[in-house]
Amino acid sequence: MQRPALVDSTLDISSNIATLTFNRNDVRNALTGTRLIDDIVATVDWVNHTPNVSVLIFTGQGAAFSAGGNIKDMQSRSHDFSGDVQTLERTYREGIQRIPLALDTLEVPSIALVNGPAIGAGLDLTCMCDIRLASDKAKFGETFINLGIIPGDGGAWYLQKLIGYQKAAELTFTGRIIDAKEALDIGLVLEVLSASELLSRGQAFAQQIASKPPHAVRYTKRLMKKAQRMQLRDFLDVCAGFQGISHNTADHQEAVNAFIEKRAPHFAGK
């Protein structure tokens, strides 16, 4: 499948790792009023159809990861914030809600490298990823209530699953912004690094995943997602089927041989 033609982002591929960088620092990488939603959705679709990609990284260029919604557009009621109730409902469904629906289908692990503030829908985007690494300059806020609106992109569904209902309720009901250290303390992010270390650490972390058999990475991601919504007996049936497939791959045999022979494996994605 041809690499997507992106407008407000750049997509870099290196060693089975795809890195999508948001390039709208002029509006702090706001997801509304830009083409970032289209870029994210198109990239996820491309990754799903590109078997040699094993990890997808999201990060932002400039000072912010993403400011979420563009508040100036809210004030002027332009772009994604104009219209009556029915129009705005359709705008959300056909706009920013495409991001959680796309990421829910992503077949590879995703990593958010939070280089700066992730506010509102920007925070929610990080929560949709499997893993979050943060710069010490990062800040996080579920700030919709401060503007008299609600997390219309699904944030109230994601945040409580990550940090528990009570802490998610506190952050969502108050709109309080927290720093990277507190995000680490409450389990919102996995690691906090200096700004200069974030990208290299994120790439090294991604490489640990990308070095594994590609089919096993994708099947494991599918299992992790299915486990969230299936009963145990049904889930075990799926595990058995996926395991049967895995045992019959060349990469499985290569992994076993390399382990016994005490050498590095060489996977072909077969």
C-alpha positions in Angstrom: 0.0 0.0 0.0 1.3 3.4 -0.9 2.5 5.6 1.9 -0.2 8.2 2.8 0.1 11.8 1.6 0.1 13.8 4.8 -0.6 17.5 5.1 0.2 18.5 8.7 2.5 15.7 9.8 5.6 13.8 8.7 5.9 10.1 8.7 9.4 8.5 9.1 10.1 4.8 8.8 13.2 3.2 10.3 13.8 -0.4 11.3 10.2 -1.4 11.2 9.2 1.6 13.3 6.9 4.3 12.0 7.1 7.8 13.6 4.3 10.3 13.0 5.3 13.8 14.0 2.7 16.5 14.2 4.0 19.7 12.4 1.5 22.4 13.4 3.5 24.1 16.1 1.9 27.4 15.0 -1.3 26.2 16.7 0.4 24.0 19.3 -0.5 20.9 17.2 -4.2 21.4 17.8 -6.3 18.5 16.4 -9.2 20.7 15.3 -8.9 23.3 12.6 -6.0 21.3 11.1 -5.5 18.2 9.0 -4.0 16.2 11.9 -7.1 14.0 12.3 -6.9 13.0 8.7 -3.2 12.4 9.0 -3.6 10.1 12.1 -6.4 8.1 10.5 -4.6 7.7 7.2 -1.4 6.6 9.0 -3.1 4.0 11.1 -4.8 2.5 8.0 -1.4 2.5 6.2 0.3 0.8 9.1 -2.4 -1.9 9.3 -1.7 -2.7 5.6 2.1 -2.6 5.9 3.3 -5.9 7.5 6.9 -4.8 7.9 5.9 -2.0 10.4 5.8 -3.3 14.0 5.4 -0.1 16.1 3.8 3.3 15.6 5.2 6.3 17.5 3.3 9.6 17.9 5.0 12.9 18.9 4.8 16.6 18.3 7.2 19.1 16.7 7.8 22.2 18.6 6.8 23.1 22.2 3.6 21.0 22.5 2.5 17.5 21.9 -1.1 18.7 21.2 -3.3 21.4 22.6 -6.4 19.4 21.6 -9.1 21.7 20.4 -8.3 25.2 19.1 -9.8 27.6 21.6 -9.7 30.6 19.2 -11.9 28.6 16.9 -14.3 27.9 19.8 -14.5 31.6 20.5 -15.3 32.5 16.9 -17.4 29.4 16.4 -15.5 28.5 13.3 -14.2 25.3 11.7 -15.3 22.4 13.9 -17.3 24.4 16.4 -20.0 26.0 14.3 -23.6 24.9 13.8 -26.7 23.7 15.7 -26.8 20.6 17.9 -27.3 18.2 15.0 -24.5 19.7 13.0 -22.0 19.7 15.8 -22.9 16.1 16.7 -22.2 15.1 13.1 -19.0 17.1 13.2 -17.7 15.2 16.2 -18.7 11.9 14.7 -17.1 12.6 11.4 -14.2 14.5 12.9 -12.3 13.9 16.1 -14.1 10.7 17.0 -12.4 9.1 14.0 -9.2 9.1 16.0 -10.3 6.7 18.8 -12.1 4.5 16.3 -9.0 4.3 14.1 -6.6 3.6 17.0 -8.9 0.9 18.3 -8.2 -0.9 15.1 -4.4 -0.3 15.1 -2.7 -3.7 14.8 0.7 -2.8 16.2 1.7 -1.3 19.5 1.6 2.5 19.7 3.8 4.8 21.8 3.1 8.4 22.6 6.3 10.5 23.1 4.8 13.4 24.9 7.3 16.2 24.2 5.3 19.0 25.7 1.7 19.9 26.9 -1.0 17.3 26.1 -4.2 19.1 26.9 -7.8 18.1 26.3 -8.0 16.0 23.3 -4.2 16.0 23.2 -4.2 14.1 26.5 -6.9 11.8 25.3 -4.8 10.9 22.2 -2.0 9.8 24.5 -4.4 7.7 26.5 -5.4 5.9 23.3 -1.8 4.7 22.8 -0.5 1.6 24.4 2.5 3.3 26.1 3.3 6.9 27.1 6.8 8.3 27.6 7.0 11.9 28.7 9.5 14.7 28.6 10.0 16.5 31.8 8.5 19.5 30.0 5.2 17.7 29.4 2.0 18.7 31.1 -1.4 16.9 31.1 -4.9 18.2 31.5 -8.4 16.8 31.0 -9.5 20.4 30.7 -12.8 20.3 28.9 -14.9 21.3 31.9 -12.9 24.6 32.2 -14.4 25.5 28.8 -18.0 24.4 29.7 -17.8 21.3 27.4 -17.2 17.5 27.9 -14.6 15.1 26.6 -16.3 14.6 23.3 -13.5 12.4 21.8 -13.9 9.5 24.3 -11.5 10.7 27.0 -13.8 9.8 29.8 -13.7 6.2 28.6 -9.9 6.0 28.3 -8.6 8.0 31.3 -10.4 6.0 34.0 -9.2 2.7 32.5 -5.6 3.9 32.9 -5.5 5.5 36.3 -8.7 4.3 38.0 -12.1 6.0 38.4 -11.4 8.2 41.4 -8.3 9.9 40.1 -9.8 10.2 36.6 -12.9 11.8 38.2 -10.8 14.3 40.1 -8.8 15.4 37.0 -11.9 15.5 34.8 -14.2 17.3 37.2 -11.6 19.9 38.2 -9.8 20.4 34.9 -6.6 20.5 36.8 -3.3 20.4 34.8 -0.6 18.1 36.2 3.1 17.9 35.4 5.1 15.0 34.2 6.2 13.9 37.7 2.6 13.6 38.9 1.6 11.8 35.7 4.3 9.3 36.4 3.2 8.9 40.1 -0.4 8.1 39.1 0.6 5.7 36.3 -0.4 7.9 33.4 3.0 7.6 31.9 5.6 4.9 32.0 8.8 7.0 32.1 9.8 10.7 32.4 12.9 11.8 30.5 14.7 15.0 29.7 13.6 16.7 26.5 16.9 15.8 24.8 16.5 12.1 25.7 12.9 11.6 24.8 13.1 10.7 21.1 16.2 8.5 21.4 14.7 6.6 24.4 11.4 6.3 22.6 13.1 4.9 19.5 15.1 2.5 21.6 12.0 1.3 23.4 10.2 0.8 20.1 13.1 -1.1 18.7 12.8 -3.6 21.6 9.3 -4.4 20.3 10.2 -4.1 16.6 13.0 -6.7 17.0 10.4 -9.4 17.9 8.7 -11.6 15.3 6.3 -9.3 13.4 3.3 -11.7 13.3 3.6 -12.4 17.1 3.6 -8.6 17.8 0.4 -8.1 15.8 -1.4 -11.2 17.2 -0.4 -10.2 20.7 -1.7 -6.6 20.2 -5.0 -8.1 19.0 -5.2 -10.3 22.1 -4.5 -7.4 24.4 -7.4 -5.5 22.9 -9.8 -8.5 22.8 -9.1 -9.3 26.5 -10.7 -5.9 27.4 -14.1 -7.0 26.0 -14.3 -10.8 26.0 -15.3 -13.4 28.6 -12.4 -15.7 29.6 -13.7 -18.8 28.0 -14.2 -17.1 24.6 -10.9 -15.3 24.9 -9.1 -18.6 25.6 -10.6 -20.0 22.4 -9.1 -17.1 20.4 -5.7 -17.6 22.2 -5.7 -21.2 21.1 -6.3 -20.3 17.5 -3.7 -17.6 17.4 -1.2 -19.9 19.1 -1.9 -22.6 16.5 -1.1 -20.1 13.8 2.1 -18.9 15.6 3.5 -22.4 16.1 3.3 -22.9 12.3 5.4 -19.8 11.4 9.0 -19.8 10.2 9.7 -17.0 12.7 8.7 -19.2 15.6 11.1 -21.9 14.4 13.8 -19.4 13.9 13.2 -18.0 17.4 13.5 -21.4 19.0 16.6 -22.3 17.0 18.3 -19.0 17.9 17.5 -19.5 21.6 19.0 -23.0 21.6 22.0 -22.0 19.5 22.6 -18.9 21.7 22.6 -16.5 18.7 20.6 -13.5 17.6 17.5 -14.4 15.7 16.7 -13.2 12.1 13.0 -12.8 11.5 11.5 -12.7 8.0 7.9 -12.0 9.0 6.8 -15.5 7.8 
